[in-house]
Amino acid sequence: MNTLFARTLRKLREAKGLSQKQLGQQVFVTHSTIARWENASRLPDATMIVRLAKCLEVNVNNLFQVAAQSDESPNIIIVDDSKVILSDALSVLGEVMPDANITGFIWPLEAIEYAKKNRVALAILDIELGTASGLDLCNTLLEINPRTNIVFLTAYPDYSLDAWKTEASGFMLKPLVAANVKEQLKKLRYPFYIGGIDE
């Protein structure tokens, strides 16, 4: 269910002075279809979102982004084999994304098991994980869910070239700081709603 899209559509429709029936006529659907979109029981497909954006004179990319946002709190994981770094990073992430479910892991296998049971929106991975590799973990997480955003976190900038050979969205140097996290969130391949960051 996406009540954010429903509220947005209703607000845009009312701002144009259109009834549900009138909007339906302009985008070639019934007024009951508009009603279902506005009560969040249905979500329009890509073709209809393009039609709605044109009719309501809004940026289609903005409307797609609202449609992609879920009411559920996103699951964020961070994997680092240093307990101190992990603890500090969890604090920073909690500050930037207070509504997200944020979980830290020292062991890559635990992160993999979590990802199998939970849809992970963002995984922040250390590249050197003891005897394991964050690059390999990246590939495994993407096999589980290709829409997981991966951001690498490392103390070694030399790893950036290896990181960019993966499907990662970004790369940050340790220590993790709020400003860098906020910057990376703007560059994700698959944006998700975190609330308040750009407000």
Backbone as CSV, one residue per row, in Angstrom:
resi,resn,N_x,N_y,N_z,CA_x,CA_y,CA_z,C_x,C_y,C_z
1,MET,0.836,-1.190,0.000,0.000,0.000,0.000,0.877,1.248,0.000
2,ASN,0.519,2.247,-0.808,1.297,3.475,-0.888,0.379,4.668,-0.674
3,THR,0.185,5.011,0.587,-0.695,6.141,0.898,-0.065,7.466,0.490
4,LEU,1.271,7.504,0.393,1.936,8.738,-0.026,1.525,9.087,-1.453
5,PHE,1.528,8.107,-2.353,1.104,8.366,-3.728,-0.367,8.768,-3.747
6,ALA,-1.194,8.080,-2.980,-2.629,8.387,-2.940,-2.866,9.835,-2.514
7,ARG,-2.181,10.264,-1.452,-2.346,11.651,-0.974,-1.843,12.645,-2.005
8,THR,-0.720,12.311,-2.634,-0.130,13.203,-3.635,-1.055,13.369,-4.826
9,LEU,-1.601,12.276,-5.312,-2.497,12.335,-6.465,-3.730,13.173,-6.151
10,ARG,-4.317,12.942,-5.001,-5.516,13.706,-4.630,-5.200,15.201,-4.532
11,LYS,-4.072,15.528,-3.924,-3.682,16.929,-3.780,-3.469,17.584,-5.142
12,LEU,-2.789,16.879,-6.046,-2.542,17.421,-7.387,-3.845,17.575,-8.176
13,ARG,-4.728,16.599,-8.058,-6.015,16.662,-8.763,-6.843,17.842,-8.271
14,GLU,-6.917,17.988,-6.956,-7.707,19.079,-6.387,-7.106,20.443,-6.716
15,ALA,-5.774,20.507,-6.789,-5.115,21.768,-7.148,-5.469,22.199,-8.573
16,LYS,-5.743,21.213,-9.439,-6.153,21.506,-10.818,-7.657,21.738,-10.934
17,GLY,-8.372,21.593,-9.820,-9.811,21.803,-9.824,-10.577,20.718,-10.553
18,LEU,-10.047,19.495,-10.558,-10.672,18.393,-11.270,-11.361,17.432,-10.301
19,SER,-12.510,16.921,-10.721,-13.146,15.842,-9.968,-12.475,14.533,-10.378
20,GLN,-12.745,13.476,-9.640,-12.204,12.171,-10.013,-12.703,11.765,-11.401
21,LYS,-13.957,12.062,-11.678,-14.523,11.725,-12.980,-13.826,12.488,-14.098
22,GLN,-13.579,13.788,-13.874,-12.916,14.607,-14.897,-11.490,14.140,-15.152
23,LEU,-10.770,13.824,-14.080,-9.405,13.326,-14.261,-9.435,11.990,-14.995
24,GLY,-10.360,11.129,-14.629,-10.491,9.847,-15.300,-10.727,9.999,-16.790
25,GLN,-11.580,10.966,-17.155,-11.862,11.211,-18.564,-10.609,11.660,-19.318
26,GLN,-9.785,12.446,-18.667,-8.588,12.975,-19.327,-7.494,11.922,-19.510
27,VAL,-7.457,10.940,-18.603,-6.416,9.900,-18.726,-7.012,8.569,-19.192
28,PHE,-8.309,8.605,-19.544,-8.994,7.452,-20.130,-9.117,6.246,-19.192
29,VAL,-9.558,6.531,-17.963,-9.925,5.474,-17.019,-11.234,5.889,-16.348
30,THR,-11.872,4.969,-15.652,-13.114,5.297,-14.958,-12.816,6.085,-13.683
31,HIS,-13.846,6.790,-13.199,-13.646,7.552,-11.961,-13.380,6.610,-10.784
32,SER,-13.904,5.359,-10.860,-13.653,4.405,-9.781,-12.173,3.979,-9.751
33,THR,-11.523,3.977,-10.910,-10.084,3.683,-10.944,-9.304,4.791,-10.233
34,ILE,-9.672,6.048,-10.515,-9.038,7.178,-9.814,-9.271,7.048,-8.312
35,ALA,-10.505,6.676,-7.933,-10.826,6.523,-6.513,-9.947,5.462,-5.862
36,ARG,-9.737,4.351,-6.569,-8.879,3.296,-6.009,-7.438,3.780,-5.849
37,TRP,-6.957,4.581,-6.805,-5.604,5.131,-6.678,-5.520,6.070,-5.488
38,GLU,-6.602,6.823,-5.251,-6.582,7.816,-4.169,-6.870,7.217,-2.800
39,ASN,-7.423,6.006,-2.760,-7.597,5.388,-1.439,-6.509,4.340,-1.169
40,ALA,-5.520,4.304,-2.057,-4.315,3.471,-1.902,-4.583,1.977,-2.013
41,SER,-5.730,1.595,-2.599,-5.972,0.169,-2.794,-5.340,-0.333,-4.091
42,ARG,-4.983,0.593,-4.974,-4.318,0.259,-6.232,-3.258,1.313,-6.534
43,LEU,-2.287,0.935,-7.359,-1.241,1.855,-7.802,-1.216,1.829,-9.325
44,PRO,-1.219,2.988,-9.990,-1.198,2.982,-11.460,0.108,2.416,-12.007
45,ASP,0.046,1.847,-13.224,1.268,1.347,-13.845,2.025,2.511,-14.492
46,ALA,3.173,2.198,-15.095,4.047,3.245,-15.636,3.358,4.080,-16.705
47,THR,2.576,3.431,-17.578,1.880,4.162,-18.637,0.917,5.179,-18.054
48,MET,0.183,4.774,-17.027,-0.788,5.674,-16.414,-0.111,6.797,-15.640
49,ILE,1.044,6.506,-15.034,1.765,7.559,-14.308,2.219,8.645,-15.276
50,VAL,2.661,8.236,-16.476,3.052,9.214,-17.494,1.844,10.064,-17.885
51,ARG,0.687,9.434,-18.095,-0.524,10.177,-18.448,-0.933,11.147,-17.341
52,LEU,-0.869,10.671,-16.101,-1.238,11.519,-14.965,-0.317,12.732,-14.860
53,ALA,0.980,12.497,-15.018,1.948,13.596,-14.918,1.677,14.654,-15.975
54,LYS,1.380,14.213,-17.191,1.097,15.159,-18.277,-0.180,15.938,-17.999
55,CYS,-1.219,15.245,-17.582,-2.499,15.881,-17.309,-2.404,16.867,-16.141
56,LEU,-1.679,16.464,-15.098,-1.582,17.288,-13.884,-0.434,18.286,-13.950
57,GLU,0.308,18.255,-15.072,1.420,19.185,-15.315,2.458,19.151,-14.200
58,VAL,2.918,17.907,-13.923,3.987,17.729,-12.939,5.100,16.925,-13.579
59,ASN,6.268,16.986,-12.992,7.422,16.241,-13.495,7.175,14.748,-13.343
60,VAL,7.249,14.025,-14.450,6.944,12.596,-14.423,7.904,11.825,-13.533
61,ASN,9.173,12.245,-13.479,10.140,11.556,-12.615,9.779,11.701,-11.146
62,ASN,9.270,12.884,-10.779,8.845,13.086,-9.392,7.677,12.173,-9.046
63,LEU,6.748,12.031,-9.992,5.587,11.176,-9.742,6.012,9.710,-9.656
64,PHE,6.956,9.293,-10.504,7.477,7.926,-10.424,8.151,7.688,-9.074
65,GLN,8.885,8.687,-8.598,9.588,8.532,-7.325,8.597,8.367,-6.178
66,VAL,7.522,9.158,-6.197,6.501,9.032,-5.159,5.856,7.649,-5.227
67,ALA,5.615,7.164,-6.448,4.998,5.846,-6.622,5.903,4.734,-6.091
68,ALA,7.216,4.948,-6.181,8.171,3.925,-5.744,8.353,3.899,-4.236
69,GLN,7.905,4.960,-3.582,8.108,5.050,-2.144,7.081,4.215,-1.401
70,SER,7.546,3.467,-0.438,6.676,2.589,0.327,6.406,3.170,1.697
71,ASP,5.253,2.815,2.258,4.932,3.239,3.622,5.711,2.431,4.655
72,GLU,6.294,1.323,4.226,7.052,0.497,5.152,8.408,1.134,5.430
73,SER,8.905,0.949,6.643,10.236,1.449,6.967,11.261,0.635,6.189
74,PRO,12.209,1.301,5.515,13.198,0.551,4.735,14.166,-0.207,5.649
75,ASN,14.613,-1.367,5.175,15.612,-2.149,5.897,16.999,-1.771,5.388
76,ILE,17.832,-1.297,6.307,19.199,-0.896,5.985,20.138,-1.818,6.752
77,ILE,21.166,-2.331,6.070,22.164,-3.126,6.788,23.547,-2.522,6.570
78,ILE,24.393,-2.710,7.560,25.798,-2.330,7.427,26.628,-3.513,7.905
79,VAL,27.647,-3.845,7.130,28.492,-4.998,7.452,29.932,-4.521,7.575
80,ASP,30.505,-4.705,8.766,31.901,-4.316,9.026,32.436,-5.226,10.115
81,ASP,33.657,-5.720,9.938,34.199,-6.659,10.920,34.787,-5.986,12.152
82,SER,34.709,-4.647,12.230,35.166,-3.928,13.416,33.958,-3.489,14.248
83,LYS,33.873,-3.978,15.486,32.734,-3.623,16.345,32.677,-2.126,16.626
84,VAL,33.832,-1.495,16.784,33.873,-0.054,17.080,33.342,0.748,15.899
85,ILE,33.830,0.435,14.696,33.379,1.132,13.493,31.903,0.888,13.263
86,LEU,31.469,-0.353,13.481,30.067,-0.705,13.298,29.173,0.084,14.252
87,SER,29.573,0.169,15.488,28.797,0.900,16.490,28.678,2.387,16.138
88,ASP,29.798,2.995,15.753,29.783,4.410,15.371,28.923,4.631,14.132
89,ALA,29.035,3.729,13.157,28.285,3.862,11.911,26.784,3.733,12.151
90,LEU,26.387,2.822,13.032,24.963,2.661,13.349,24.385,3.944,13.936
91,SER,25.177,4.622,14.736,24.744,5.888,15.324,24.522,6.948,14.246
92,VAL,25.455,7.025,13.301,25.348,8.001,12.211,24.134,7.698,11.332
93,LEU,23.961,6.434,10.980,22.838,6.050,10.127,21.507,6.311,10.819
94,GLY,21.452,6.070,12.116,20.235,6.334,12.876,19.882,7.813,12.892
95,GLU,20.910,8.647,12.894,20.703,10.095,12.860,20.150,10.525,11.499
96,VAL,20.707,9.978,10.420,20.300,10.366,9.064,18.956,9.758,8.678
97,MET,18.717,8.520,9.089,17.488,7.810,8.703,16.765,7.290,9.940
98,PRO,16.172,8.184,10.724,15.564,7.766,11.999,14.391,6.811,11.859
99,ASP,13.742,6.771,10.694,12.585,5.893,10.517,12.927,4.548,9.894
100,ALA,14.197,4.327,9.569,14.604,3.079,8.921,14.882,1.993,9.953
101,ASN,14.776,0.731,9.518,15.200,-0.411,10.336,16.665,-0.664,9.999
102,ILE,17.552,-0.323,10.915,18.991,-0.406,10.644,19.609,-1.526,11.475
103,THR,20.298,-2.440,10.798,20.887,-3.589,11.480,22.340,-3.731,11.071
104,GLY,23.195,-3.951,12.053,24.616,-4.125,11.780,25.030,-5.587,11.883
105,PHE,26.009,-5.953,11.072,26.519,-7.328,11.080,28.040,-7.314,11.036
106,ILE,28.659,-8.207,11.805,30.100,-8.408,11.738,30.402,-9.527,10.740
107,TRP,29.522,-10.532,10.701,29.741,-11.701,9.867,28.901,-11.623,8.591
108,PRO,29.524,-11.730,7.424,28.794,-11.672,6.154,27.671,-12.702,6.032
109,LEU,27.887,-13.917,6.556,26.855,-14.952,6.439,25.582,-14.561,7.169
110,GLU,25.716,-13.850,8.286,24.535,-13.383,9.011,23.781,-12.342,8.186
111,ALA,24.525,-11.475,7.501,23.903,-10.464,6.640,23.154,-11.138,5.489
112,ILE,23.736,-12.205,4.948,23.097,-12.938,3.847,21.793,-13.573,4.316
113,GLU,21.816,-14.188,5.492,20.602,-14.814,6.025,19.521,-13.768,6.270
114,TYR,19.919,-12.618,6.779,18.958,-11.525,7.001,18.345,-11.082,5.681
115,ALA,19.185,-10.932,4.653,18.714,-10.468,3.340,17.767,-11.468,2.686
116,LYS,17.922,-12.741,3.007,17.018,-13.748,2.454,15.615,-13.641,3.056
117,LYS,15.543,-13.107,4.271,14.256,-13.033,4.973,13.642,-11.630,4.952
118,ASN,14.443,-10.636,4.599,13.981,-9.244,4.618,14.420,-8.538,3.341
119,ARG,13.546,-7.694,2.803,13.910,-6.938,1.599,14.819,-5.788,2.019
120,VAL,16.085,-5.854,1.616,17.075,-4.850,2.012,17.101,-3.730,0.974
121,ALA,16.834,-2.508,1.427,16.841,-1.353,0.525,18.256,-0.841,0.293
122,LEU,19.085,-0.891,1.345,20.452,-0.368,1.258,21.382,-1.224,2.094
123,ALA,22.496,-1.626,1.486,23.534,-2.368,2.204,24.834,-1.569,2.118
124,ILE,25.378,-1.233,3.274,26.661,-0.526,3.335,27.700,-1.562,3.758
125,LEU,28.668,-1.793,2.887,29.580,-2.917,3.073,31.038,-2.481,3.160
126,ASP,31.715,-2.967,4.191,33.169,-2.837,4.236,33.723,-3.745,3.133
127,ILE,34.794,-3.336,2.492,35.346,-4.168,1.418,36.188,-5.306,1.979
128,GLU,36.946,-5.033,3.036,37.736,-6.092,3.671,37.006,-6.572,4.912
129,LEU,36.507,-7.788,4.867,35.754,-8.364,5.992,36.497,-9.578,6.533
130,GLY,37.657,-9.332,7.113,38.476,-10.443,7.594,38.933,-11.270,6.411
131,THR,38.560,-12.546,6.405,38.938,-13.415,5.289,37.931,-13.336,4.143
132,ALA,36.826,-12.639,4.375,35.796,-12.504,3.337,35.966,-11.186,2.589
133,SER,35.261,-11.081,1.473,35.341,-9.882,0.650,33.974,-9.216,0.546
134,GLY,33.950,-7.903,0.780,32.724,-7.147,0.604,32.254,-7.148,-0.837
135,LEU,33.200,-7.295,-1.768,32.844,-7.356,-3.185,32.044,-8.630,-3.485
136,ASP,32.456,-9.745,-2.883,31.717,-10.997,-3.048,30.347,-10.911,-2.371
137,LEU,30.328,-10.287,-1.190,29.067,-10.122,-0.474,28.096,-9.279,-1.296
138,CYS,28.616,-8.253,-1.949,27.802,-7.409,-2.833,27.104,-8.272,-3.883
139,ASN,27.858,-9.112,-4.545,27.297,-9.962,-5.600,26.223,-10.903,-5.054
140,THR,26.460,-11.448,-3.863,25.483,-12.355,-3.256,24.195,-11.624,-2.911
141,LEU,24.318,-10.440,-2.322,23.130,-9.667,-1.961,22.321,-9.275,-3.195
142,LEU,23.015,-8.971,-4.290,22.316,-8.610,-5.521,21.662,-9.823,-6.181
143,GLU,22.208,-11.010,-5.940,21.539,-12.218,-6.427,20.236,-12.438,-5.660
144,ILE,20.254,-12.124,-4.373,19.052,-12.267,-3.543,18.002,-11.239,-3.945
145,ASN,18.445,-9.988,-4.113,17.528,-8.909,-4.510,18.294,-7.911,-5.380
146,PRO,18.074,-7.948,-6.691,18.803,-7.051,-7.605,18.537,-5.566,-7.365
147,ARG,17.480,-5.240,-6.602,17.164,-3.828,-6.339,17.737,-3.338,-5.010
148,THR,18.616,-4.114,-4.405,19.313,-3.628,-3.208,20.373,-2.626,-3.628
149,ASN,20.347,-1.462,-3.008,21.397,-0.468,-3.242,22.619,-0.866,-2.425
150,ILE,23.778,-0.875,-3.066,25.027,-1.217,-2.379,25.921,0.009,-2.343
151,VAL,26.418,0.340,-1.154,27.409,1.407,-1.005,28.576,0.817,-0.219
152,PHE,29.774,0.945,-0.763,30.954,0.421,-0.089,31.530,1.444,0.873
153,LEU,32.061,0.936,1.976,32.681,1.766,3.007,34.052,1.166,3.310
154,THR,35.094,1.969,3.131,36.438,1.435,3.362,37.399,2.538,3.790
155,ALA,38.501,2.120,4.378,39.552,3.067,4.760,40.566,3.237,3.640
156,TYR,40.398,2.455,2.555,41.400,2.444,1.490,40.824,2.923,0.171
157,PRO,41.133,4.158,-0.245,40.583,4.678,-1.497,41.003,3.870,-2.722
158,ASP,42.108,3.113,-2.621,42.565,2.306,-3.761,41.529,1.259,-4.184
159,TYR,40.633,0.917,-3.264,39.622,-0.092,-3.570,38.500,0.451,-4.453
160,SER,38.465,1.753,-4.648,37.334,2.345,-5.368,37.200,1.785,-6.787
161,LEU,38.316,1.506,-7.446,38.241,0.965,-8.807,37.583,-0.408,-8.821
162,ASP,37.926,-1.253,-7.857,37.292,-2.566,-7.760,35.804,-2.431,-7.445
163,ALA,35.493,-1.473,-6.571,34.094,-1.268,-6.176,33.237,-0.863,-7.359
164,TRP,33.769,-0.036,-8.236,32.974,0.443,-9.366,32.755,-0.625,-10.434
165,LYS,33.477,-1.731,-10.338,33.240,-2.834,-11.284,31.998,-3.641,-10.903
166,THR,31.475,-3.421,-9.718,30.263,-4.098,-9.267,29.061,-3.232,-9.630
167,GLU,27.883,-3.646,-9.166,26.663,-2.871,-9.403,26.387,-1.910,-8.253
168,ALA,27.428,-1.462,-7.586,27.258,-0.578,-6.435,26.769,0.802,-6.845
169,SER,26.054,1.443,-5.908,25.576,2.812,-6.129,26.612,3.849,-5.722
170,GLY,27.500,3.479,-4.793,28.445,4.474,-4.317,29.572,3.899,-3.483
171,PHE,30.385,4.825,-2.970,31.621,4.466,-2.277,31.898,5.565,-1.258
172,MET,32.133,5.186,0.004,32.457,6.168,1.045,33.712,5.729,1.789
173,LEU,34.479,6.725,2.208,35.663,6.449,3.018,35.318,6.523,4.497
174,LYS,35.974,5.676,5.276,35.818,5.730,6.729,36.553,6.959,7.267
175,PRO,36.064,7.511,8.386,34.886,7.110,9.154,33.590,7.601,8.493
176,LEU,32.515,6.919,8.784,31.215,7.291,8.232,30.729,8.582,8.891
177,VAL,30.371,9.547,8.066,29.835,10.807,8.585,28.502,11.101,7.916
178,ALA,27.644,11.824,8.628,26.276,12.061,8.161,26.231,12.736,6.794
179,ALA,27.098,13.720,6.568,27.071,14.457,5.295,27.328,13.527,4.113
180,ASN,28.255,12.588,4.266,28.558,11.650,3.179,27.405,10.681,2.932
181,VAL,26.743,10.266,4.015,25.596,9.369,3.864,24.487,10.091,3.099
182,LYS,24.202,11.319,3.477,23.152,12.086,2.806,23.466,12.267,1.321
183,GLU,24.720,12.491,1.011,25.124,12.657,-0.388,24.927,11.355,-1.164
184,GLN,25.278,10.230,-0.547,25.117,8.945,-1.216,23.644,8.603,-1.432
185,LEU,22.796,8.992,-0.506,21.367,8.693,-0.627,20.741,9.371,-1.843
186,LYS,21.346,10.461,-2.282,20.839,11.161,-3.469,21.232,10.453,-4.764
187,LYS,22.170,9.518,-4.671,22.723,8.885,-5.876,22.342,7.407,-6.006
188,LEU,21.432,6.940,-5.194,21.086,5.524,-5.215,20.449,5.116,-6.539
189,ARG,20.749,3.908,-6.983,20.130,3.383,-8.213,18.630,3.223,-8.028
190,TYR,18.224,2.808,-6.837,16.814,2.558,-6.545,16.426,3.366,-5.309
191,PRO,16.028,4.623,-5.510,15.688,5.484,-4.363,14.539,4.907,-3.542
192,PHE,14.549,5.196,-2.277,13.464,4.784,-1.397,13.190,5.925,-0.434
193,TYR,12.018,5.923,0.141,11.609,7.035,0.999,12.217,6.876,2.384
194,ILE,12.947,7.885,2.823,13.535,7.830,4.163,12.981,8.920,5.060
195,GLY,12.249,9.875,4.474,11.571,10.887,5.266,12.477,11.977,5.772
196,GLY,12.156,13.192,5.419,12.774,14.354,6.022,14.116,14.795,5.504
197,ILE,14.843,13.975,4.785,16.205,14.359,4.429,16.279,15.530,3.472
198,ASP,15.309,15.620,2.568,15.327,16.717,1.622,14.255,17.747,1.916
199,GLU,13.633,17.617,3.065,12.542,18.506,3.403,13.062,19.714,4.163
